[in-house]
């Protein structure tokens, strides 16, 4: 009986620590996304069934390196999946002027047409 109680307490403490870690990670991702938004890079962001639609400023997107673009979509993904990889979704990035697809992220790779 004592071992069961100790095991349950250990599991609860572990779950609480994981929840705190996930909350901290989510806050970091939110801060990065807010910086991108404040810089005028992200024009719109919508969660849709099965994927996320991100509309970006054309000039800003074109001026970014591939690594910076990847970092942006990974930040969006971070907010969606924090603590639960089953929430992963396709991220489509569109140009704000002509609504053209300018990037697609499938959870591990960004492709840019």
DSSP file (Angstrom, degrees, kcal/mol; ACC not computed):
  #  RESIDUE AA STRUCTURE BP1 BP2  ACC     N-H-->O    O-->H-N    N-H-->O    O-->H-N    TCO  KAPPA ALPHA  PHI   PSI    X-CA   Y-CA   Z-CA
    1    1 A X     >        0   0    0      0, 0.0     4,-2.1     0, 0.0     5,-0.2   0.000 360.0 360.0 360.0 -45.4    0.0    0.0    0.0
    2    2 A X  H  >  +     0   0    0      1,-0.2     4,-2.5     2,-0.2     5,-0.2   0.899 360.0  51.9 -60.9 -41.7    2.8    2.4    0.9
    3    3 A X  H  > S+     0   0    0      1,-0.2     4,-2.6     2,-0.2    -1,-0.2   0.884 107.8  52.0 -64.1 -37.8    4.6    1.7   -2.3
    4    4 A X  H  > S+     0   0    0      2,-0.2     4,-2.5     1,-0.2    -1,-0.2   0.924 110.7  47.2 -64.7 -44.4    1.5    2.4   -4.3
    5    5 A X  H  X S+     0   0    0     -4,-2.1     4,-2.5     2,-0.2    -2,-0.2   0.915 113.3  48.6 -63.3 -43.4    1.0    5.8   -2.6
    6    6 A X  H  X S+     0   0    0     -4,-2.5     4,-2.4     2,-0.2    -2,-0.2   0.903 111.9  49.6 -63.8 -41.3    4.6    6.7   -3.2
    7    7 A X  H  X S+     0   0    0     -4,-2.6     4,-2.4     2,-0.2    -2,-0.2   0.917 111.2  48.6 -64.2 -43.7    4.4    5.7   -6.8
    8    8 A X  H  X S+     0   0    0     -4,-2.5     4,-2.5     2,-0.2    -2,-0.2   0.916 112.1  49.3 -63.0 -43.4    1.2    7.7   -7.4
    9    9 A X  H  X S+     0   0    0     -4,-2.5     4,-2.6     1,-0.2    -2,-0.2   0.908 110.5  50.6 -62.5 -41.4    2.8   10.8   -5.7
   10   10 A X  H  X S+     0   0    0     -4,-2.4     4,-2.3     1,-0.2    -2,-0.2   0.907 111.2  48.5 -63.2 -41.5    5.9   10.4   -7.8
   11   11 A X  H  X S+     0   0    0     -4,-2.4     4,-2.5     2,-0.2    -2,-0.2   0.901 111.5  49.6 -64.9 -41.1    3.8   10.2  -11.0
   12   12 A X  H  X S+     0   0    0     -4,-2.5     4,-2.4     2,-0.2    -2,-0.2   0.914 111.8  48.0 -64.2 -42.9    1.8   13.3   -9.9
   13   13 A X  H  X S+     0   0    0     -4,-2.6     4,-2.3     2,-0.2    -2,-0.2   0.897 112.0  50.1 -64.3 -39.8    5.0   15.2   -9.2
   14   14 A X  H  X S+     0   0    0     -4,-2.3     4,-2.3     2,-0.2    -2,-0.2   0.916 111.2  48.3 -64.1 -43.5    6.4   14.2  -12.6
   15   15 A X  H  X S+     0   0    0     -4,-2.5     4,-2.3     2,-0.2    -2,-0.2   0.892 111.2  50.7 -64.2 -39.9    3.2   15.2  -14.4
   16   16 A X  H  X S+     0   0    0     -4,-2.4     4,-2.2     2,-0.2    -1,-0.2   0.901 110.4  49.2 -64.9 -41.2    3.3   18.6  -12.6
   17   17 A X  H  X S+     0   0    0     -4,-2.3     4,-2.3     2,-0.2    -2,-0.2   0.905 111.5  49.3 -65.0 -41.2    6.9   19.2  -13.6
   18   18 A X  H  X S+     0   0    0     -4,-2.3     4,-2.6     2,-0.2    -2,-0.2   0.897 109.9  51.5 -64.5 -40.1    6.2   18.3  -17.2
   19   19 A X  H  X S+     0   0    0     -4,-2.3     4,-2.3     2,-0.2    -2,-0.2   0.902 110.6  48.3 -63.7 -40.7    3.2   20.7  -17.2
   20   20 A X  H  X S+     0   0    0     -4,-2.2     4,-2.3     2,-0.2    -2,-0.2   0.907 111.7  49.8 -65.2 -41.2    5.4   23.5  -15.8
   21   21 A X  H  X S+     0   0    0     -4,-2.3     4,-2.3     1,-0.2    -2,-0.2   0.914 111.5  48.7 -63.5 -43.1    8.0   22.8  -18.5
   22   22 A X  H  X S+     0   0    0     -4,-2.6     4,-2.6     2,-0.2    -2,-0.2   0.891 110.2  51.7 -64.0 -39.5    5.4   22.8  -21.2
   23   23 A X  H  X S+     0   0    0     -4,-2.3     4,-2.2     2,-0.2    -2,-0.2   0.913 110.1  48.6 -63.7 -43.0    4.0   26.1  -19.9
   24   24 A X  H  X S+     0   0    0     -4,-2.3     4,-2.0     2,-0.2    -2,-0.2   0.908 112.4  48.6 -63.6 -41.8    7.4   27.7  -19.9
   25   25 A X  H  X S+     0   0    0     -4,-2.3     4,-2.4     1,-0.2    -2,-0.2   0.917 110.3  51.2 -64.5 -43.0    8.0   26.4  -23.5
   26   26 A X  H  X S+     0   0    0     -4,-2.6     4,-2.5     1,-0.2    -2,-0.2   0.894 108.8  51.6 -61.2 -40.1    4.6   27.8  -24.6
   27   27 A X  H  X S+     0   0    0     -4,-2.2     4,-2.1     2,-0.2    -1,-0.2   0.886 109.3  50.1 -64.8 -38.6    5.4   31.2  -23.1
   28   28 A X  H  X S+     0   0    0     -4,-2.0     4,-2.1     2,-0.2    -2,-0.2   0.918 111.8  48.0 -63.7 -43.2    8.8   31.2  -25.0
   29   29 A X  H  X S+     0   0    0     -4,-2.4     4,-2.5     1,-0.2    -2,-0.2   0.900 110.4  51.6 -64.7 -41.1    7.0   30.4  -28.3
   30   30 A X  H  X S+     0   0    0     -4,-2.5     4,-2.5     1,-0.2    -1,-0.2   0.902 108.8  51.4 -61.8 -41.0    4.4   33.0  -27.7
   31   31 A X  H  X S+     0   0    0     -4,-2.1     4,-1.9     2,-0.2    -2,-0.2   0.912 111.2  47.0 -63.8 -42.5    7.1   35.6  -27.1
   32   32 A X  H  X S+     0   0    0     -4,-2.1     4,-2.0     1,-0.2    -2,-0.2   0.908 113.2  48.6 -64.8 -41.7    8.9   34.7  -30.3
   33   33 A X  H  X S+     0   0    0     -4,-2.5     4,-2.3     1,-0.2    -2,-0.2   0.877 109.0  53.1 -67.0 -37.2    5.6   34.8  -32.2
   34   34 A X  H  X S+     0   0    0     -4,-2.5     4,-3.2     2,-0.2    -1,-0.2   0.891 107.1  52.4 -64.2 -39.1    4.7   38.2  -30.7
   35   35 A X  H  X S+     0   0    0     -4,-1.9     4,-1.9     2,-0.2    -2,-0.2   0.917 110.4  47.7 -62.7 -42.3    8.1   39.6  -31.9
   36   36 A X  H  <>S+     0   0    0     -4,-2.0     5,-2.0     2,-0.2     6,-0.9   0.891 114.7  46.8 -64.8 -38.8    7.4   38.3  -35.4
   37   37 A X  H ><5S+     0   0    0     -4,-2.3     3,-1.6     4,-0.2    -2,-0.2   0.928 111.4  50.0 -68.1 -45.6    3.9   39.9  -35.3
   38   38 A X  H 3<5S+     0   0    0     -4,-3.2    -2,-0.2     1,-0.3    -1,-0.2   0.816 106.2  57.2 -63.1 -30.8    5.2   43.2  -33.9
   39   39 A X  T 3<5S-     0   0    0     -4,-1.9    -1,-0.3    -5,-0.2    -2,-0.2   0.530 117.6-114.4 -77.9  -5.2    7.8   43.3  -36.6
   40   40 A X  T < 5S+     0   0    0     -3,-1.6    17,-0.2    -4,-0.2    -3,-0.2   0.570  84.2 119.0  84.9   8.8    5.0   43.1  -39.2
   41   41 A X      < +     0   0    0     -5,-2.0    16,-2.8    -6,-0.2     2,-0.6   0.944  66.1  55.4 -72.5 -48.4    6.1   39.7  -40.5
   42   42 A X  E     +A   56   0A   0     -6,-0.9    14,-0.3    14,-0.2    -2,-0.2  -0.776  56.1 173.5 -91.9 121.8    2.9   37.9  -39.7
   43   43 A X  E    S-     0   0A   0     12,-3.2     2,-0.3    -2,-0.6    13,-0.2   0.806  70.1  -4.5 -92.1 -37.1   -0.2   39.4  -41.1
   44   44 A X  E     -A   55   0A   0     11,-1.7    11,-3.2     2,-0.0    -1,-0.4  -0.989  54.5-167.2-157.1 150.4   -2.7   36.7  -40.1
   45   45 A X  E     +A   54   0A   0     -2,-0.3     2,-0.4     9,-0.2     9,-0.2  -0.961  13.2 176.9-144.6 123.8   -2.6   33.3  -38.4
   46   46 A X  E     -A   53   0A   0      7,-2.9     7,-3.1    -2,-0.4     2,-0.6  -0.992  24.9-140.3-134.1 133.1   -5.6   30.9  -38.4
   47   47 A X  E     +A   52   0A   0     -2,-0.4     2,-0.3     5,-0.2     5,-0.2  -0.811  31.2 175.9 -86.0 123.1   -6.0   27.4  -37.1
   48   48 A X  E >   -A   51   0A   0      3,-2.7     3,-1.8    -2,-0.6     2,-0.1  -0.882  45.4 -72.5-124.2 158.5   -8.1   25.4  -39.5
   49   49 A X  T 3  S-     0   0    0     -2,-0.3     3,-0.0     1,-0.3    40,-0.0  -0.289 118.1  -3.1 -54.6 118.0   -9.0   21.7  -39.4
   50   50 A X  T 3  S+     0   0    0     -2,-0.1    40,-1.4     1,-0.0     2,-0.3   0.242 131.1  41.4  86.1 -13.9   -5.8   19.7  -40.2
   51   51 A X  E <   -Ab  48  90A   0     -3,-1.8    -3,-2.7    38,-0.2     2,-0.4  -0.988  69.4-122.7-157.5 168.0   -3.6   22.7  -40.9
   52   52 A X  E     -Ab  47  91A   0     38,-3.0    40,-3.0    -2,-0.3     2,-0.6  -0.947  20.6-148.5-115.3 135.3   -2.5   26.2  -39.8
   53   53 A X  E     -Ab  46  92A   0     -7,-3.1    -7,-2.9    -2,-0.4     2,-0.5  -0.920  15.6-176.3-107.3 119.4   -2.7   29.1  -42.2
   54   54 A X  E     -Ab  45  93A   0     38,-3.0    40,-3.3    -2,-0.6     2,-0.5  -0.970   9.1-160.7-116.7 124.9   -0.1   31.8  -41.8
   55   55 A X  E     -Ab  44  94A   0    -11,-3.2   -12,-3.2    -2,-0.5   -11,-1.7  -0.924  16.9-169.9-106.0 125.7   -0.1   34.9  -43.9
   56   56 A X  E     -Ab  42  95A   0     38,-2.9    40,-1.9    -2,-0.5     2,-0.4  -0.802  32.0 -96.8-117.6 155.9    3.2   36.8  -44.0
   57   57 A X     >  -     0   0    0    -16,-2.8     4,-2.8    -2,-0.3     5,-0.2  -0.564  34.8-139.0 -67.2 124.3    4.3   40.1  -45.3
   58   58 A X  H  > S+     0   0    0     -2,-0.4     4,-2.6     1,-0.2     5,-0.2   0.914  97.9  45.6 -55.4 -51.1    5.8   39.4  -48.8
   59   59 A X  H  > S+     0   0    0      1,-0.2     4,-1.6     2,-0.2    -1,-0.2   0.907 114.5  47.9 -63.9 -41.8    8.8   41.7  -48.5
   60   60 A X  H  4 S+     0   0    0      2,-0.2     4,-0.5     1,-0.2    -1,-0.2   0.929 112.9  48.5 -64.4 -44.4    9.7   40.5  -45.0
   61   61 A X  H >< S+     0   0    0     -4,-2.8     3,-1.3     1,-0.2    -2,-0.2   0.918 110.9  50.4 -62.0 -44.3    9.4   36.8  -46.1
   62   62 A X  H 3< S+     0   0    0     -4,-2.6    -1,-0.2     1,-0.3    -2,-0.2   0.821 108.0  54.3 -64.8 -29.7   11.5   37.3  -49.2
   63   63 A X  T 3< S+     0   0    0     -4,-1.6    -1,-0.3    -5,-0.2     2,-0.2   0.536  92.0  94.9 -81.3  -5.7   14.2   39.0  -47.1
   64   64 A X  S <  S-     0   0    0     -3,-1.3     2,-0.1    -4,-0.5    -3,-0.0  -0.569  75.4-121.7 -87.6 148.8   14.5   36.1  -44.7
   65   65 A X     >  -     0   0    0     -2,-0.2     4,-2.2     1,-0.1     5,-0.2  -0.380  32.3-105.6 -75.5 165.6   17.0   33.3  -45.0
   66   66 A X  H  > S+     0   0    0      1,-0.2     4,-2.6     2,-0.2     5,-0.2   0.899 122.9  53.3 -60.0 -40.1   15.8   29.7  -45.2
   67   67 A X  H  > S+     0   0    0      1,-0.2     4,-2.3     2,-0.2    -1,-0.2   0.882 108.0  49.9 -63.8 -38.2   16.8   29.1  -41.6
   68   68 A X  H  > S+     0   0    0      2,-0.2     4,-2.0     1,-0.2    -1,-0.2   0.896 110.9  49.5 -66.4 -40.0   14.8   32.2  -40.4
   69   69 A X  H  X S+     0   0    0     -4,-2.2     4,-2.2     2,-0.2     5,-0.2   0.919 111.4  49.1 -63.3 -44.1   11.8   30.9  -42.3
   70   70 A X  H  X S+     0   0    0     -4,-2.6     4,-2.3     1,-0.2    -2,-0.2   0.908 109.1  53.1 -62.1 -41.8   12.1   27.5  -40.8
   71   71 A X  H  X S+     0   0    0     -4,-2.3     4,-1.7     1,-0.2    -1,-0.2   0.878 107.3  52.2 -60.6 -38.7   12.5   29.1  -37.4
   72   72 A X  H  X S+     0   0    0     -4,-2.0     4,-2.0     2,-0.2    -2,-0.2   0.948 112.0  43.4 -64.4 -49.4    9.2   31.0  -37.9
   73   73 A X  H  X S+     0   0    0     -4,-2.2     4,-2.6     1,-0.2    -1,-0.2   0.850 111.8  54.9 -68.6 -31.4    7.2   28.0  -38.8
   74   74 A X  H  X S+     0   0    0     -4,-2.3     4,-2.2    -5,-0.2    -1,-0.2   0.854 106.6  52.0 -67.0 -33.1    8.8   25.9  -36.0
   75   75 A X  H  X S+     0   0    0     -4,-1.7     4,-1.5     2,-0.2    -2,-0.2   0.911 110.0  47.8 -67.4 -42.6    7.7   28.7  -33.6
   76   76 A X  H  X S+     0   0    0     -4,-2.0     4,-1.2     1,-0.2     3,-0.2   0.933 112.9  49.1 -61.0 -45.5    4.1   28.4  -34.9
   77   77 A X  H  X S+     0   0    0     -4,-2.6     4,-2.8     1,-0.2     3,-0.3   0.882 103.9  61.0 -61.7 -38.5    4.3   24.6  -34.6
   78   78 A X  H  X S+     0   0    0     -4,-2.2     4,-1.7     1,-0.2    -1,-0.2   0.903 102.7  50.4 -56.2 -44.2    5.6   25.0  -31.0
   79   79 A X  H  < S+     0   0    0     -4,-1.5    -1,-0.2    -3,-0.2    -2,-0.2   0.842 114.9  44.1 -64.8 -32.3    2.5   26.7  -29.9
   80   80 A X  H  < S+     0   0    0     -4,-1.2    -2,-0.2    -3,-0.3    -1,-0.2   0.892 123.9  31.2 -78.4 -41.2    0.3   24.0  -31.4
   81   81 A X  H >< S+     0   0    0     -4,-2.8     3,-3.7    -5,-0.1     6,-0.2   0.487  74.0 145.3-101.4  -3.8    2.2   21.0  -30.3
   82   82 A X  T 3< S-     0   0    0     -4,-1.7   -60,-0.1     1,-0.3    -4,-0.0  -0.085  87.1  -8.1 -47.2 115.2    3.7   22.0  -26.9
   83   83 A X  T 3  S+     0   0    0    -62,-0.0    -1,-0.3     2,-0.0     2,-0.2   0.375 130.6  69.3  81.2  -4.6    3.6   18.9  -24.8
   84   84 A X    X   -     0   0    0     -3,-3.7     3,-2.0     1,-0.1     4,-0.1  -0.713  52.1-175.4-150.6  93.5    1.5   16.9  -27.3
   85   85 A X  G >  S+     0   0    0      1,-0.3     3,-1.7    -2,-0.2    -1,-0.1   0.701  81.3  74.5 -62.9 -19.8    3.1   15.8  -30.6
   86   86 A X  G 3  S+     0   0    0      1,-0.3    -1,-0.3    -5,-0.1    -5,-0.1   0.662  85.2  66.3 -68.7 -13.2   -0.3   14.3  -31.6
   87   87 A X  G <  S+     0   0    0     -3,-2.0    -1,-0.3    -6,-0.2    -2,-0.2   0.423  73.0 133.7 -85.3   1.4   -1.5   17.9  -32.2
   88   88 A X    <   -     0   0    0     -3,-1.7     2,-0.3    -7,-0.1   -38,-0.0  -0.184  32.2-179.6 -55.4 142.0    1.0   18.4  -35.1
   89   89 A X        -     0   0    0    -12,-0.0   -38,-0.2   -40,-0.0     2,-0.2  -0.962  34.5 -94.5-141.6 157.4   -0.6   20.0  -38.1
   90   90 A X  E     -b   51   0A   0    -40,-1.4   -38,-3.0    -2,-0.3     2,-0.6  -0.521  37.5-147.6 -68.8 137.8    0.5   21.0  -41.6
   91   91 A X  E     -bC  52 105A   0     14,-2.8    14,-2.8   -40,-0.2     2,-0.5  -0.953  11.5-167.5-114.9 118.4    1.5   24.7  -41.7
   92   92 A X  E     -bC  53 104A   0    -40,-3.0   -38,-3.0    -2,-0.6     2,-0.5  -0.896   5.7-156.3-105.5 131.9    0.8   26.6  -44.9
   93   93 A X  E     -bC  54 103A   0     10,-3.1     9,-3.3    -2,-0.5    10,-1.3  -0.929  12.5-169.4-112.5 127.4    2.4   30.0  -45.4
   94   94 A X  E     -bC  55 101A   0    -40,-3.3   -38,-2.9    -2,-0.5     2,-0.2  -0.879  25.6-113.0-120.4 149.1    0.8   32.5  -47.8
   95   95 A X  E  >  -b   56   0A   0      5,-2.6     4,-1.3    -2,-0.3   -38,-0.2  -0.562  22.7-138.8 -73.2 136.5    1.9   35.8  -49.3
   96   96 A X  T  4 S+     0   0    0    -40,-1.9    -1,-0.1    -2,-0.2   -39,-0.1   0.679  95.1  49.9 -75.4 -16.5   -0.3   38.7  -48.0
   97   97 A X  T  4 S+     0   0    0      3,-0.1    -1,-0.2     1,-0.1   -40,-0.0   0.939 129.9   9.2 -88.2 -53.5   -0.5   40.4  -51.4
   98   98 A X  T  4 S-     0   0    0      2,-0.1    -2,-0.2     0, 0.0    -1,-0.1   0.339  92.8-122.1-113.7   7.6   -1.6   37.7  -53.9
   99   99 A X     <  +     0   0    0     -4,-1.3     2,-0.2     1,-0.2    -3,-0.1   0.739  55.3 158.5  61.8  24.6   -2.4   34.8  -51.4
  100  100 A X        -     0   0    0      1,-0.1    -5,-2.6    -5,-0.0     2,-0.5  -0.539  50.6-106.5 -78.5 145.2    0.2   32.5  -53.1
  101  101 A X  E     +C   94   0A   0     -7,-0.2    -7,-0.3    -2,-0.2    12,-0.1  -0.601  43.2 169.6 -69.6 121.8    1.6   29.6  -51.1
  102  102 A X  E     +     0   0A   0     -9,-3.3     2,-0.3    -2,-0.5    -8,-0.2   0.429  61.8  11.7-115.9  -3.2    5.1   30.6  -50.2
  103  103 A X  E     -C   93   0A   0    -10,-1.3   -10,-3.1     9,-0.2     2,-0.4  -0.938  52.2-163.4-170.4 149.2    5.9   27.8  -47.8
  104  104 A X  E     -CD  92 111A   0      7,-2.3     7,-2.8    -2,-0.3     2,-0.5  -0.986   8.3-168.8-140.9 128.1    4.7   24.4  -46.5
  105  105 A X  E     -CD  91 110A   0    -14,-2.8   -14,-2.8    -2,-0.4     5,-0.2  -0.970   8.2-174.1-121.7 126.7    5.9   22.8  -43.3
  106  106 A X        -     0   0    0      3,-1.7   -16,-0.1    -2,-0.5     4,-0.1   0.160  63.4 -82.5-107.9  19.0    5.0   19.2  -42.5
  107  107 A X  S    S+     0   0    0      2,-0.2     3,-0.1   -16,-0.1   -17,-0.0   0.168 124.3  31.0 103.5 -18.0    6.3   18.9  -39.0
  108  108 A X  S    S+     0   0    0      1,-0.3     2,-0.3     0, 0.0    -3,-0.0   0.413 116.4  42.3-145.7  -4.9    9.9   18.3  -39.8
  109  109 A X        -     0   0    0      2,-0.0    -3,-1.7   -39,-0.0     2,-0.5  -0.970  58.1-148.4-152.3 133.3   10.7   20.0  -43.1
  110  110 A X  E     -D  105   0A   0     -2,-0.3     2,-0.4    -5,-0.2    -5,-0.2  -0.842  15.0-165.6 -96.0 131.3    9.9   23.3  -44.7
  111  111 A X  E     -D  104   0A   0     -7,-2.8    -7,-2.3    -2,-0.5     2,-0.5  -0.973   1.0-166.2-116.1 136.5    9.5   23.4  -48.5
  112  112 A X              0   0    0     -2,-0.4    -9,-0.2    -9,-0.2   -10,-0.1  -0.978 360.0 360.0-123.2 117.8    9.5   26.8  -50.3
  113  113 A X              0   0    0     -2,-0.5   -10,-0.1   -12,-0.1    -1,-0.1   0.520 360.0 360.0 -62.4 360.0    8.3   26.8  -53.9
